[in-house]
């Protein structure tokens, strides 16, 4: 299917003009085309997988994009939009969008009035429109690594909060046994931990949590295949 979509993209891009080529894309799944940039908005139609669409722009974080499909106009999650970038098909993202000519656009009442006057839900604008301020990122830095050798795997994850707290987790698996330890330190120096051990051999997991004040909690679970 990926090869088929790439071929469709190549054909579409080859037949487009220089001015419009950067906005032409393909939908990667059967996905709802909505009347606004969120799943709370009503469905205008369904984009078939592999459908040719034209992208007119995206909201500031490039999570949702304004697209045209035949006679329909609406919004779809960028994760279902595929464009040609550096000679290959890629999902539309904030990193790719400026290069392929997709700009940031604003969603407002004027858009609703322009495209949805004939829809039965047109007069329900206030029921759907929910403006909100962007949520600031809470993570300053993030790292992850994993290695596997001869059936033995080890992985680590680390993160630093914007206010100085840190958390790290290590995980090791071998011979059907896995252990994971997570250590978290808050911005004021308080710490907490969680240790979890799971065994495929006896089909069980046990966990111990230690809170900032030193209290502990333990538990065991069994599972079936």
Secondary structure by P-SEA (a helix, b strand, c coil): caaaaaaaaaaaaaaccccccccbbbbccccccccccccccccccccccbbbbbbccccccccbbbbbccccccccccccbbbbccccccccccccccccbbbbbbbcaaaaaaccccccccccccccbbbbccccccccbbbbbbbbccccccbbbbbbcccbbbbbbbbbbcccbbbbbbbbbcccccccbbbbbbbccccbbbbbbbcccbbbbbbcccccc
